[in-house]
Amino acid sequence: MVLGELVTADQALGKLLDSPLRASIAFRVGKLVKEVAVHMETFQTVRKELLEKHGTEVKDDNAEEGQISYEFKNGSQEKFNKEIMELMEEEVEKFKVKKFKLKDIEDAGLTARELMSIEWLISDNDGMTLGS
């Protein structure tokens, strides 16, 4: 599994975390989110360092409080993009979590895009892994 898969799944995992699920499923989601959070925190730290390395902080009056905008000049955007893509390809350990059946999370209201982002966590009712 690569870091990019976790970054892509972050929104769907957050939605699952906030959904009213059976206690056993909610427990598994909570446990998984704690493990993923470690990788996401590290990703955000490195991403911020890359933004500061390649970009220049700019004042944005329309930005939400605490949000910082960056400007890139002289090919620095391409350098940032290259490094962030390399970061997203970094291997991370697979999580020791029992896969969810679609019926376990069907009430979470996930969109097709969100389901696609967590397909590595889902098995169909026959136990066959999606996307395999």
RODO-2510 file (C-alpha; in nm, 4 decimals, decimal comma):
residues 132
     n   res          X          Y          Z
     1     m     0,0000     0,0000     0,0000
     2     v     0,1249     0,3489    -0,0778
     3     l     0,0766     0,6703     0,1164
     4     g    -0,1310     0,8194    -0,1661
     5     e    -0,4002     0,5579    -0,1042
     6     l    -0,4329     0,6787     0,2549
     7     v    -0,4383     1,0433     0,1539
     8     t    -0,7149     0,9676    -0,0955
     9     a    -0,9105     0,7659     0,1620
    10     d    -0,8857     1,0276     0,4388
    11     q    -1,2169     1,2001     0,3632
    12     a    -1,4108     0,8726     0,3362
    13     l    -1,2572     0,7450     0,6599
    14     g    -1,3590     1,0658     0,8340
    15     k    -1,7127     1,0243     0,7059
    16     l    -1,7188     0,6648     0,8305
    17     l    -1,5898     0,7806     1,1675
    18     d    -1,8799     1,0251     1,1970
    19     s    -2,1456     0,7776     1,0797
    20     p    -2,3800     0,5870     1,3095
    21     l    -2,2507     0,2316     1,2642
    22     r    -2,2955    -0,0866     1,4648
    23     a    -2,0671    -0,0845     1,7676
    24     s    -1,8338    -0,3548     1,6330
    25     i    -1,7933    -0,1734     1,3005
    26     a    -1,7508     0,1653     1,4693
    27     f    -1,4784     0,0150     1,6889
    28     r    -1,2911    -0,1195     1,3836
    29     v    -1,3246     0,2151     1,2043
    30     g    -1,1958     0,4032     1,5103
    31     k    -0,9000     0,1704     1,5474
    32     l    -0,8133     0,2044     1,1781
    33     v    -0,8441     0,5841     1,1816
    34     k    -0,5999     0,6022     1,4740
    35     e    -0,3443     0,4031     1,2745
    36     v    -0,4006     0,6087     0,9594
    37     a    -0,3758     0,9358     1,1570
    38     v    -0,0074     0,8735     1,2302
    39     h     0,0690     0,8565     0,8583
    40     m    -0,1543     1,1541     0,7787
    41     e     0,0149     1,3728     1,0409
    42     t     0,3559     1,2879     0,8991
    43     f     0,2296     1,3500     0,5450
    44     q     0,0910     1,6919     0,6400
    45     t     0,4175     1,7870     0,8133
    46     v     0,6296     1,6894     0,5121
    47     r     0,3822     1,8543     0,2719
    48     k     0,4065     2,1800     0,4694
    49     e     0,7870     2,1591     0,4613
    50     l     0,7762     2,1116     0,0833
    51     l     0,5406     2,4062     0,0429
    52     e     0,7765     2,6251     0,2456
    53     k     1,0791     2,4934     0,0540
    54     h     0,9384     2,5524    -0,2958
    55     g     0,6764     2,8221    -0,2432
    56     t     0,6397     3,1625    -0,0929
    57     e     0,3653     3,2285     0,1588
    58     v     0,1167     3,4865     0,0331
    59     k    -0,1564     3,6808     0,2096
    60     d    -0,5010     3,5668     0,0972
    61     d    -0,7862     3,7754     0,2373
    62     n    -1,0386     3,5140     0,1176
    63     a    -0,8677     3,2216     0,2937
    64     e    -1,0297     3,0596     0,5927
    65     e    -0,8709     3,1295     0,9287
    66     g    -0,5518     2,9284     0,9718
    67     q    -0,5292     2,8465     0,6012
    68     i    -0,2069     2,9503     0,4297
    69     s    -0,1648     3,0077     0,0564
    70     y     0,1585     2,9665    -0,1345
    71     e     0,2843     3,1096    -0,4604
    72     f     0,5286     2,9272    -0,6858
    73     k     0,7748     3,0932    -0,9244
    74     n     1,0424     2,9889    -1,1740
    75     g     0,9560     2,6204    -1,2025
    76     s     0,9175     2,5702    -0,8294
    77     q     0,5626     2,4350    -0,8782
    78     e     0,6990     2,1490    -1,0896
    79     k     0,9641     2,0723    -0,8276
    80     f     0,6997     2,0691    -0,5555
    81     n     0,4709     1,8460    -0,7625
    82     k     0,7552     1,6023    -0,8336
    83     e     0,8477     1,5717    -0,4665
    84     i     0,4872     1,5404    -0,3481
    85     m     0,4214     1,2655    -0,6038
    86     e     0,7320     1,0795    -0,4871
    87     l     0,6034     1,1128    -0,1312
    88     m     0,2627     0,9747    -0,2306
    89     e     0,4362     0,6663    -0,3763
    90     e     0,6066     0,5835    -0,0455
    91     e     0,5167     0,2392     0,0806
    92     v     0,3358     0,2147     0,4129
    93     e     0,2600    -0,0968     0,6097
    94     k    -0,0748    -0,2578     0,5440
    95     f    -0,3132    -0,2268     0,8325
    96     k    -0,4156    -0,5260     1,0348
    97     v    -0,7856    -0,4647     1,0106
    98     k    -1,0643    -0,6968     0,9127
    99     k    -1,2145    -0,5764     0,5859
   100     f    -1,5617    -0,4292     0,5907
   101     k    -1,8498    -0,5799     0,4012
   102     l    -2,0493    -0,3316     0,1985
   103     k    -2,3561    -0,4047     0,4095
   104     d    -2,1572    -0,3023     0,7217
   105     i    -2,1071     0,0513     0,5950
   106     e    -2,4018     0,1014     0,3595
   107     d    -2,5727     0,3464     0,5972
   108     a    -2,2700     0,5762     0,6076
   109     g    -2,3860     0,7577     0,2940
   110     l    -2,0533     0,7283     0,1126
   111     t    -2,0439     0,8429    -0,2479
   112     a    -1,9140     0,6212    -0,5255
   113     r    -1,5901     0,8235    -0,5229
   114     e    -1,5490     0,7751    -0,1491
   115     l    -1,6155     0,4015    -0,1798
   116     m    -1,3528     0,3821    -0,4542
   117     s    -1,1019     0,5514    -0,2253
   118     i    -1,1428     0,2801     0,0380
   119     e    -1,1885    -0,0220    -0,1873
   120     w    -0,8770    -0,1738    -0,0254
   121     l    -1,0874    -0,1956     0,2937
   122     i    -1,4003    -0,3498     0,1456
   123     s    -1,4970    -0,7027     0,0593
   124     d    -1,8261    -0,8047    -0,0948
   125     n    -2,0658    -1,0370     0,0806
   126     d    -1,8929    -1,3451    -0,0629
   127     g    -1,5620    -1,2453     0,0956
   128     m    -1,4069    -1,1621    -0,2418
   129     t    -1,1961    -0,8471    -0,2251
   130     l    -1,3080    -0,5690    -0,4560
   131     g    -1,0523    -0,4576    -0,7078
   132     s    -0,8551    -0,7831    -0,6912
***
